[in-house]
Every structure is written in C-alpha cells, then in structure tokens.
C-alpha cells in the first residue's frame, strides 16, 4: 500500500529533449558523431554550390532540393536533425534559402521552353465558385417552383372534378 503512494521517479530531460546526463553510452555517442559527420558533409556540399551551372550539376548528382530530401539523402532521422543537431539544421535552411534563387531560375528556364498556358488567378476561381453556387441555388429554386406548379395543377384538377360531380348531381 505504501509503495503505491510513492511518487514515480521521472527521468529529467534537458531543453534539447535528450538525456540530462552527459554519460551517454559509447555506441550512442559514436552514432551521433557519425550522423553529425554525414550532415556536415551534406552541408559542405551545399555550400560549394555557387553558380547556376553548379546547381544543375548538383541536382544531376542527386543533391536534393529541400530539407526533407536532405534527410533521406544523408540517411538521418527527423529528430536527429531537428533536436540533436539543431545548430546544423539552421545552417542547412540558410543554404536552401540561398539555393532557392537558383531553383527559381531553373524553373523559369524550363518554363521558357514550354508554350504559355493560361493560369487561373485565385480571384477568378473565387468568382467561378460564387457563380456556381448562385446557379445551384437558382436550379434548386426552379425545382421548388415546379413542385408548387404541379401541386396547384393537381388541386385545380381536383376542384374541377368536384365541380363536375356537383353539376352531374344537379
């Protein structure tokens, strides 16, 4: 009974979400260092890209275009990059922001080869949706109008039959 009332002893975590003790097992430290080395290697490769041509060559070699692709490319997990090596993640994000201008130039270059397609602006989509809802409302009201007309025709027919029956009796 007394054992049930004792509070549980919780493992304390530091701000990075890892163990509070610095006495991590040697294998865990080795894996963390290996992951850091792979991440740093990828970061160095991103930093070497300085021109549009180098960017295109890097893409041909398999360098990814985003941070998520970077994780798969360097075979590291999400937590490894975001928690354990957060300092490197910020540097990687900076490099991808820098490389985004090359990506935009490459996209423009590819779009220049294709014929221009009509792009629908968001406002046009909103206008078309509004018009569609108005037409659906009008269609629904027409259906109600038709039902009312059928009902009135049916009631007129019944009244006419009753009037004919009264005349036939007289």
C-alpha positions in Angstrom: 0.0 0.0 0.0 2.8 2.4 0.9 4.6 1.6 -2.4 1.5 2.7 -4.3 1.6 6.1 -2.7 5.2 6.9 -3.5 5.6 9.2 -6.4 7.2 7.9 -9.6 10.7 9.0 -10.3 10.8 10.7 -13.6 13.8 10.9 -15.9 14.7 14.6 -16.4 15.2 15.9 -19.9 17.2 18.9 -20.9 15.9 21.5 -23.3 17.0 19.6 -26.4 14.9 16.6 -25.4 17.9 14.3 -24.8 19.0 12.7 -21.6 20.1 15.0 -18.8 23.2 13.0 -18.0 26.2 13.5 -20.2 27.1 9.9 -19.7 25.5 8.6 -22.9 26.5 5.0 -23.9 29.6 4.9 -26.2 27.6 3.4 -29.1 25.1 6.3 -28.9 27.8 8.9 -28.9 29.5 7.2 -31.9 26.2 7.1 -33.8 25.6 10.7 -33.0 29.0 11.7 -34.2 28.6 9.7 -37.4 25.2 11.4 -38.1 26.8 14.8 -37.4 29.6 14.0 -39.8 27.1 13.0 -42.6 25.1 16.1 -42.0 28.2 18.3 -42.1 29.3 16.6 -45.3 26.0 17.4 -46.9 26.1 21.0 -45.7 29.6 21.3 -47.1 28.3 20.1 -50.5 25.5 22.6 -50.4 28.0 25.4 -49.6 30.1 24.5 -52.6 27.3 25.4 -55.0 27.9 28.9 -56.2 26.6 29.2 -59.7 23.5 28.1 -61.7 25.6 25.6 -63.6 26.9 24.1 -60.3 23.4 23.9 -59.0 22.2 22.0 -62.1 25.2 19.6 -61.9 24.5 19.0 -58.2 20.9 18.1 -59.0 22.1 15.7 -61.6 24.4 14.1 -58.9 21.4 13.6 -56.6 21.6 16.6 -54.3 18.0 17.1 -53.0 16.1 20.4 -53.4 14.6 20.5 -49.8 15.4 19.8 -46.2 13.2 16.7 -46.2 15.1 15.4 -49.2 18.3 16.1 -47.3 17.2 13.8 -44.5 16.7 10.9 -46.9 19.9 11.8 -48.8 22.1 11.7 -45.8 20.2 8.9 -44.1 19.4 10.8 -40.9 16.2 10.9 -39.0 14.0 13.9 -38.4 14.8 14.1 -34.6 18.5 13.7 -35.3 18.5 16.8 -37.4 15.9 18.9 -35.6 16.8 18.1 -32.0 20.2 16.6 -31.6 21.9 18.7 -34.3 19.6 21.8 -34.4 22.6 24.1 -35.0 23.3 22.4 -38.3 19.6 22.4 -39.3 19.6 26.2 -39.2 22.7 26.3 -41.4 21.1 23.9 -43.9 17.9 26.0 -44.0 20.1 29.1 -44.8 21.8 27.2 -47.6 18.4 26.1 -49.1 17.1 29.6 -49.0 20.2 30.7 -50.8 19.8 28.0 -53.4 16.1 28.8 -53.9 17.1 31.6 -56.3 18.9 29.0 -58.5 15.8 26.8 -58.4 13.6 29.7 -59.5 16.0 30.5 -62.4 16.0 26.8 -63.4 12.2 26.8 -63.3 12.0 29.9 -65.4 14.4 28.3 -67.9 12.2 25.2 -68.1 9.0 27.3 -68.4 10.6 29.3 -71.3 10.8 26.1 -73.4 7.1 25.4 -73.0 4.2 27.3 -74.5 2.5 29.6 -72.1 -0.6 28.2 -70.5 -3.5 30.3 -69.2 -3.1 30.5 -65.4 -6.3 30.9 -63.4 -5.9 33.6 -60.8 -7.3 32.9 -57.3 -9.8 35.7 -57.7 -11.2 34.0 -60.9 -11.6 30.8 -59.0 -13.5 32.5 -56.2 -15.7 34.3 -58.8 -16.4 31.0 -60.6 -17.3 29.3 -57.3 -19.6 32.1 -56.3 -21.3 32.0 -59.7 -21.6 28.2 -59.4 -23.3 28.4 -56.0 -25.7 31.1 -57.4 -26.6 28.8 -60.3 -27.1 25.8 -58.0 -29.4 28.0 -55.8 -31.4 29.1 -58.9 -31.7 25.5 -60.0 -32.9 24.4 -56.6 -35.5 27.3 -56.5 -36.7 26.2 -60.0 -37.2 22.7 -58.7 -39.4 24.2 -55.9 -41.3 26.3 -58.4 -42.0 23.3 -60.5 -43.3 21.3 -57.5 -45.5 24.3 -56.5 -46.9 24.4 -60.0 -47.6 20.7 -60.1 -49.3 21.0 -56.7 -51.5 23.8 -57.9 -52.4 22.0 -61.2 -53.3 18.9 -59.1 -55.5 21.0 -56.8 -57.2 22.7 -59.7 -57.9 19.3 -61.3 -59.5 18.1 -58.1 -61.6 21.2 -57.8 -62.7 20.8 -61.4 -63.7 17.2 -60.8 -65.6 18.2 -57.7 -67.4 20.9 -59.6 -68.3 18.5 -62.4 -69.6 16.0 -59.9 -71.8 18.6 -58.3 -73.1 19.6 -61.7 -73.8 16.0 -62.6 -75.8 15.5 -59.4 -78.0 18.5 -60.1 
